Amino acid sequence: MLTHIRNLILDMDGVLWRGDTPMPGLADFFATLRRLDINFMLATNNATKTAVLYQQKFARFGVEIPPEQILTSSEATAGYLRTEYGAGTAVYTVGTEGMRDAMRAQGFVIVTPDEVADGATAAVVVVGMTPETYYKELAMGALLVGKGAKFVGTNPDPSFPSEMGPLPGAGALLAVIETATGIKPITIGKPGPIMFSEAVCRLNGSSSDTAMVGDRLTTDIAGAKAAGIQAIMVLSGISTRADVAVSDIKPDFIFEDIRALAAALKKDKLF
């Protein structure tokens, strides 16, 4: 049961919105959490934006969220790399400017595809979701990985939910370089433990009073189970009831969407 849960880790894509379309009931959902004094942390595998950019997106949807309550896989990846490499380390990225901003914030120097083509090297190749990648960007990343650069992915998601349906995600881009080099990446985002432990820490919570709300069995729900916290799945994103039926990964609760979850919270069905 979720009787003692006082903290929620919330996925965003497929849970709170699809692309640039907010889920119905978004503002009411957060108002419900605040009325019930339920703490929350936004934790997304999407590496395309910084916390500030997500704050601005929430504001467009009429919801005020401070940046410190938003944890992205790009920031988690940059933080992880900073524990292993010093400021000034050269990092090659396949990703958006938001991901590069997260790397620069940790003191890393970004190496470009043209610089690699001219002979530059990098200690790390980081790959995240980007809709603007091109062959040379992926090829130079594969070249560096083949020469010994550490290969890191912000997250393993093969797809992400959009208004049109699932589209290729960071995992699909990682697969290009992995196929070319035969080298598997280290991935930082969900279902790995790094983002879950950081989110629980920021919430000042524990495994006994924290639950994950997500839409994907293989990342959100699997990661929550591995982290020892309860898992709430919504059906507004990637995974379906049929997926749950044939999977060994089982959420503790399933709701159609955040409106259904908010309704249950209001009626004290969970807390």
Buried (B, 14 or more C-beta within 10 A) or exposed (E): EBEEBBBBBBBBBBBBBBEEEBBEBBBBBBEBBEEBEBBBBBBBBBBBBBBEBBBEBBEEBEBEBEBEBBBBBBBBBBBBBBEEBEEEBBBBBBBBBBBBBBBBBBEBEBBBBEBBEEEBBBBBBBBBBBEEBEEEBBBBBBBBBBEEBBBBBBBBBBBBBBEEEBBBBBBBBBBBBBEBBEBEBEBBBBBBEBBBEBBBEBBEBEBEBBBBBBBBBBBBBBBBBBBEBBBBBBBBBBBEEEBBEEBEBEBBBBBEBBBBBBBBBEEEEBB
